[in-house]
């Protein structure tokens, strides 16, 4: 079978031949890949950045955002059957710490986890994949057009879930409404796919959603946000440190930009008792200056919380499937517009090398290989 691989630490992205996998255990699930999403991590790998191949190899099969069709299962598998749409989760636990032993490798304590298509384990940019049933999530057939968005949606599901759990455990009035997010002012920083999917989840919860970026209001991402009722904030005319003065304080800020200076400037917009969730990973190591004393005073005197969130558990993948289904019903025909570019697997060089200005989400189509 064919697969797209990167020689770790180089820009050598190439097509390789691998043996088609076969079932080996009673809980194995075999999937034929339909499509795989491309994100910033993939393009970082393709440009020679962070990636780690499996042991004793130099090539890493890329891709961690996948959608496929189940074609075979082991005799003990009950969660899926041949013909089902399915996705696999990304991270595999260390097998040592308690979170990993509880199937919560997203909270691994040793750092000895592996991640499919990223770190130490081959990914999903290939024709067929096998993994254990514990890592599979079934999708309804109607989600086929947008099911590849399950993994990035799971990332924001975890981030938002953690924020809500923190707030409902510490605020006396948090349980006064069925959902703490209902009616809350929420700001998304960065309107890439993660940011827009975060806006979608928040809008489904009844939040008042704002999205900050530095592109023209008439371009694809602000227009996509507007279609779900979000309000665009142009960071070129309303700088991050002026959001509070011009628009007002935010009960929740979901950071999806990975820009350290922006992250700290936006702290001024966080409301009293607010929660700030960081999901972006800044590149580079350029130093920056912050007023540490002022920051500490603000966090303490306003009862504010900052939390980092990465990866997602199988339960968060399930939440993503639920919310993608609800969003597809609520904004009929809109969700698929998040996928703006589709590349045949044979055209992988262009898929990883080109980032058009009108792109929101790009995918590699294996169903046409």
C-alpha positions, -999 to +999 in steps of 0.1 A: +000+000+000+010+036-005+018+061+024+030+097+027+061+099+049+086+125+060+123+118+067+124+132+102+143+164+106+143+171+068+119+185+042+119+152+023+082+144+021+078+114-002+055+085-012+065+051+002+054+015-002+044-003+030+029-038+035-009-037+040-016-045+077-037-075+087-055-083+119-034-098+146-055-097+178-092-102+186-096-065+193-080-052+162-099-028+139-089-023+103-099+009+085-096+020+049-086+057+050-110+081+033-093+114+040-068+130+064-067+166+076-036+188+074-028+211+103+001+232+114+018+203+130+019+184+096+033+215+079+059+219+106+070+183+101+071+188+063+093+219+068+118+198+089+104+206+123+092+185+152+086+149+144+101+116+156+099+083+136+093+049+151+123+031+166+149+020+141+135+040+112+141+074+096+107+078+080+075+088+098+042+082+081+024+115+086-011+125+095-032+124+127-066+138+117-083+109+099-116+095+088-121+060+074-144+031+068-141+000+089-134-030+066-125-058+091-126-064+129-113-089+153-137-114+168-140-096+202-147-061+187-181-047+197-178-009+192-177-009+154-185-033+125-175-034+088-191-005+069-191+019+098-174+053+096-147+056+122-118+076+135-089+066+157-075+088+185-040+101+183-020+095+215-009+062+229+000+060+266+033+052+283+018+022+301+033+034+334+015+063+349-020+061+364-037+085+338-024+063+309-035+031+327-069+048+329-069+054+291-063+091+297-030+094+278-038+130+271-028+136+307+003+114+307+027+122+336+059+106+323+060+122+288+068+088+274+037+086+252+037+082+215+015+100+190+004+087+156+018+107+128+038+129+152+060+112+177+073+077+176+044+061+159+033+060+122+002+081+113-028+079+090-016+093+056-019+058+041-044+035+025-051+012+054-046+014+092-051-011+121-054-002+157-070-015+189-107-011+196-100+010+226-088+038+203-117+037+178-147+061+178-177+054+156-194+081+135-229+083+121-230+079+083-244+114+079-211+129+092-190+116+063-186+151+047-171+166+080-160+136+100-124+144+093-129+174+117-134+151+147-098+152+159-094+190+159-128+193+174-118+169+202-090+193+211-113+222+217-138+199+234-112+190+260-101+226+265-137+239+269-147+209+291-117+216+314-126+253+316-162+245+325-153+219+351-129+244+368-156+271+369-184+249+381-161+236+409-150+270+422-178+296+415-208+297+439-232+307+411-219+283+384-247+258+387-275+285+385-279+277+348-279+243+330-246+252+313-221+276+328-213+288+292-249+299+285-249+337+279-212+340+288-189+363+267-163+342+251-133+352+229-115+330+205-080+342+197-070+329+163-095+319+136-078+288+122-097+255+121-092+250+159-105+285+167-135+282+144-144+248+158-140+262+193-164+290+183-188+263+170-188+244+203-193+276+223-221+288+201-239+254+205-236+260+243-254+294+240-223+316+245-218+350+231-189+344+208-162+368+196-133+358+173-101+378+170-077+376+140-058+400+117-075+394+084-101+414+065-137+410+077-148+400+042-124+370+040-132+333+045-126+329+082-145+359+096-173+352+072-175+316+084-176+328+120-204+353+112-225+325+097-227+308+131-235+341+149-200+350+160-187+385+160-154+393+144-127+414+161-100+427+138-068+428+159-053+454+136-079+480+146-087+467+181-053+455+196-054+427+220-046+449+250-075+472+241-103+445+238-114+451+273-117+489+268-135+487+235-156+455+236-156+446+273-143+418+295-146+381+285-156+353+308-137+328+288-108+332+264-098+303+242-064+308+227-058+291+194-031+312+178+002+301+194+015+337+196+030+344+230+029+382+229-008+380+219-016+356+247-002+379+274-018+410+259-052+394+259-050+388+297-063+424+300-095+413+285-102+385+310-131+392+333-131+389+371-134+352+379-126+344+342-108+314+328-082+315+300-074+283+281-043+280+260-042+255+232-017+270+207+020+261+208+043+291+200+072+285+177+107+298+182+123+310+214+124+348+210+125+364+245+097+388+255+092+412+284+061+410+306+052+429+338+053+399+361+041+418+392+011+433+374+002+399+360+003+383+394-017+410+410-044+407+383-047+369+386-049+370+424-071+400+429-096+390+402-097+352+409-086+344+374-074+310+361-050+302+332-049+265+321-030+248+293-047+220+273-033+195+248-045+164+230-078+147+239-092+115+254-116+091+236-145+107+255-136+141+240-137+125+206-172+113+214-181+148+224-167+160+191-189+136+172-220+148+191-213+184+185-204+181+149-237+163+144-256+191+162-237+218+143-245+201+110-282+201+119-282+237+132-263+253+104-273+231+076-247+230+048-223+254+065-200+230+084-185+214+052-174+249+041-147+247+067-129+223+044-118+246+017-091+226-001-090+189-010-059+173-026-056+138-040-031+117-022-010+116-053-007+154-052+008+153-017+036+177-025+012+205-032-009+196-002+019+201+022+038+228+004+010+253-005-010+274+020-034+295+000-046+327+017-082+316+014-076+282+030-093+273+062-089+235+063-071+213+038-075+175+035-058+148+016-083+125-002-073+088-001-106+077-014-096+088-049-061+072-048 
